[in-house]
Amino acid sequence: MTGALITGALAAGEAGVAPATIRKWVQLGRLAPAGRQGRAQLYRLEDVFAAERAARGTRDQSGGTRGRPTAPTPPRP
């Protein structure tokens, strides 16, 4: 696979997740860094999107609330 390498912060922004989510995917083995620039880990955007799709599928199959209506949270006093 070829593609531009981007930082975790940029990858998170492109995938619509928090940078902590990118780090968690790495920790869980769902995403692997493709390189380094100094101390920063770099990722291929297509790998990030694949990890996001896999995570979304896992949440949907595990009985999460994605796509299902939930009761509104009452306002705090």
C-alpha positions as a Python dict, from the first residue, in 0.01 Angstrom:
ca = {
    (1, 'M'): (0, 0, 0),
    (2, 'T'): (127, 346, -78),
    (3, 'G'): (-3, 677, 37),
    (4, 'A'): (92, 991, 218),
    (5, 'L'): (174, 951, 583),
    (6, 'I'): (-1, 1180, 830),
    (7, 'T'): (15, 1238, 1204),
    (8, 'G'): (-233, 1087, 1445),
    (9, 'A'): (-395, 1426, 1505),
    (10, 'L'): (-453, 1481, 1133),
    (11, 'A'): (-572, 1123, 1089),
    (12, 'A'): (-818, 1166, 1375),
    (13, 'G'): (-956, 1482, 1219),
    (14, 'E'): (-1002, 1315, 880),
    (15, 'A'): (-1176, 1012, 1035),
    (16, 'G'): (-1393, 1223, 1266),
    (17, 'V'): (-1259, 1070, 1586),
    (18, 'A'): (-1052, 1197, 1877),
    (19, 'P'): (-672, 1159, 1872),
    (20, 'A'): (-711, 935, 2178),
    (21, 'T'): (-919, 699, 1962),
    (22, 'I'): (-630, 664, 1717),
    (23, 'R'): (-398, 579, 2007),
    (24, 'K'): (-653, 328, 2142),
    (25, 'W'): (-681, 155, 1803),
    (26, 'V'): (-301, 120, 1798),
    (27, 'Q'): (-308, -19, 2153),
    (28, 'L'): (-577, -271, 2053),
    (29, 'G'): (-391, -373, 1737),
    (30, 'R'): (-658, -234, 1502),
    (31, 'L'): (-417, 20, 1351),
    (32, 'A'): (-41, 13, 1304),
    (33, 'P'): (183, 314, 1249),
    (34, 'A'): (337, 319, 902),
    (35, 'G'): (633, 535, 1000),
    (36, 'R'): (775, 796, 1234),
    (37, 'Q'): (876, 1159, 1213),
    (38, 'G'): (1078, 1237, 1520),
    (39, 'R'): (864, 1117, 1810),
    (40, 'A'): (537, 1133, 1615),
    (41, 'Q'): (385, 816, 1476),
    (42, 'L'): (260, 845, 1120),
    (43, 'Y'): (-34, 662, 963),
    (44, 'R'): (-170, 595, 616),
    (45, 'L'): (-511, 753, 582),
    (46, 'E'): (-655, 442, 415),
    (47, 'D'): (-543, 235, 718),
    (48, 'V'): (-715, 481, 951),
    (49, 'F'): (-1038, 463, 751),
    (50, 'A'): (-1021, 82, 754),
    (51, 'A'): (-978, 83, 1134),
    (52, 'E'): (-1271, 325, 1167),
    (53, 'R'): (-1495, 103, 952),
    (54, 'A'): (-1393, -203, 1156),
    (55, 'A'): (-1460, -23, 1485),
    (56, 'R'): (-1799, 98, 1361),
    (57, 'G'): (-1893, -254, 1252),
    (58, 'T'): (-1785, -394, 1588),
    (59, 'R'): (-1998, -142, 1776),
    (60, 'D'): (-2301, -211, 1557),
    (61, 'Q'): (-2272, -589, 1596),
    (62, 'S'): (-2214, -573, 1971),
    (63, 'G'): (-2557, -431, 2043),
    (64, 'G'): (-2448, -70, 2080),
    (65, 'T'): (-2694, 213, 2032),
    (66, 'R'): (-2561, 330, 1696),
    (67, 'G'): (-2854, 399, 1468),
    (68, 'R'): (-3110, 332, 1739),
    (69, 'P'): (-3312, 604, 1909),
    (70, 'T'): (-3224, 667, 2270),
    (71, 'A'): (-3417, 840, 2544),
    (72, 'P'): (-3324, 1206, 2582),
    (73, 'T'): (-3114, 1295, 2882),
    (74, 'P'): (-3309, 1515, 3126),
    (75, 'P'): (-3158, 1861, 3179),
    (76, 'R'): (-2952, 1914, 3490),
    (77, 'P'): (-3089, 2155, 3750),
}
